[in-house]
Amino acid sequence: MCGIAGMLASNPEGSPSGEAVRRMCDAMVHRGPDDHGYLSDGACALGHRRLSIIDLRPEGAQPMTNEDGSVAIVVNGEIYNFQALRRELEAKGHRFKSRSDSEVIVHLYEEEGVAFLDRLRGMFAIALWDGPRRRLVLARDRFGKKPLFYHAGPAGLVFASELGALVESNHFERRPNIEAMDSFLCLQYVPSPWTAFQGVRKLPPGCRLLCENGQIGEPERYFELRFDQATSGSLPELTERLHAQIEDAVRIRMVSDVPLGAFLSGGVDSSLIVAMMARHSAQPVKTFAVGFTNKDFSELPYAQLVARHYGTDHHEIVVEPDMASVIPELVRHYGEPFADTSALPTWYLCQHTRAGVTVALSGDGGDEAFSGYPRYNHSRTARALRELPGPLPSILAKAIASIPIPAAQKVRDFGRRLMEPEHVRFLGLAAHIPHADRLALYGPAMRARFLHDPVARRFAKLYARSTASDPINRLLDLDIQTYLTDDILTKVDIASMAHSLEVRCPLVDQDLMVFAASLPGNVKLRGLTTKLILREVAKPLLPERILKRPKQGFGIPVNRWMREDLAPLSRDVLLDRTARERGIFEPAAIEALLQQHQRGEPRGDQLWALMMLELWYREFIDR
């Protein structure tokens, strides 16, 4: 696990700035505190920060080259099938100088060209330079576990593992991407391929970017998760197959030359990962959990239950966050506005875990692959009501939307959305600041610019091109392409690498995800049971209390904090002269939102997002 950076001059005979590459690498020393390396060859310069995980010797350092030095590579990530690939390549005459998984990629490229990506099983962001061909290959893993940002301009291409590092190249003007801002306020993250900066892009998951002889190409997709390759079988048969898939995904992620452990929240997903690890570990698994003093947001009792069940070497911490220091750190490390409030406990969890191990396995991906969120049940209920005969759906929608009970706001929202198209209704469930609410906050110029909702248009396109025919799988496909990549995996990558911790996600294994996509929706969501087949796998392995516990997000008491601890900060940040002069929001609308929250109407998530946006402006634009 590392940080990578580099430059490619637009002139094939040009010379990129090695100093700029060093600045980018210096800005992400946290991603690789163990070592660093640089290479300049003609029009290309590569840089690498190393967190030593496999092959701790100097021979494992990067940039890594082939035998004659004509091909060089820097990699952020892990290749889990590298040993099998190495044996295959050695049989074909390739000679290795290290035990590193990264060196395998160099020789695989020599053997198979740009098709080498099809053979890799793992998480990665790659920059490969083929000197004789003057070809640079940038690539990102299938689900976007590892990030890669780039800017293409007149001087050439510049790329890095983090936005903050890319800023240090000084190769682009730091101007905000206003379209990305609107999407961020809706979703709490900036969706791929956009970033918060004009002219800077994220390489989308499952894509490669080829640059040859100074010509910078466009991203090409080498992988697409398809939901139209159906797998048949009874529930017990499919459960047995899924069990084997998960066990294999966990086993291959336990290869490490440094201490390894696991996150343990006490939810089904992380508990199942720990159970599988215990089957393949000669020593007690090291497990890590974090909780808050507010017990409503603490999962520690469930984590303790699983830890006792498997006799793990359990470590937990209860925190009362130091907001004055941690919020600026979050803003700086994410490099663009990011408002998923679970980033805060994830930050502390990673900090706590790094004190004990260098690698941790997590249960991320289970909800998106197997239908774990309440919104899937919500959508299925809406579909059932929509299929009632005649005018009944419309009558019910109006009746539900007009329920007079003050506490029934969510029920009324359900009624208002009932007759909307599926993807619009689903976006309504996912949106943190819906389109109408954003328009109410915007100043005149922003309101005119976003009169029609661009987020809804994007969701409509993704929903329409899904290969799934099953309605549940169609929504899972939508979440995997959006929420999983740009929120969940981004959150964990930044929080973990800020503390020099590698996090591996068995449930986002490519073979496992392909198998999950082939399963019908009714083995994932049945009745009121979410993640049915995953629970069937877990049933003989976990205590019943874990299997039957209600869904609990990894959250914080944001409403209380924004009403009490953070109230002065949020007011100062959102209504001072600096924020007012941006012209993005109507100050009166922001004032009204703050007052609504103080009166007891929960607006904590919205205020948190607005605050993180303004703080990002101050950190990255105003400076």
Beta strands, then each sheet from edge to edge (+ up, - down):
strand 1: 2-9
strand 2: 35-41
strand 3: 44-50
strand 4: 64-65
strand 5: 71-79
strand 6: 122-130
strand 7: 135-140
strand 8: 149-153
strand 9: 156-160
strand 10: 200-202
strand 11: 207-212
strand 12: 215-216
strand 13: 220-221
strand 14: 260-263
strand 15: 286-292
strand 16: 313-319
strand 17: 359-361
strand 18: 502-504
sheet 1: 2+ 3- 1+ 9- 8+ 10-
sheet 2: 4+ 5- 6+ 7- 11+ 12-
sheet 3: 4+ 5- 6+ 7- 11+ 13-
sheet 4: 16+ 15+ 14+ 17+ 18+
end
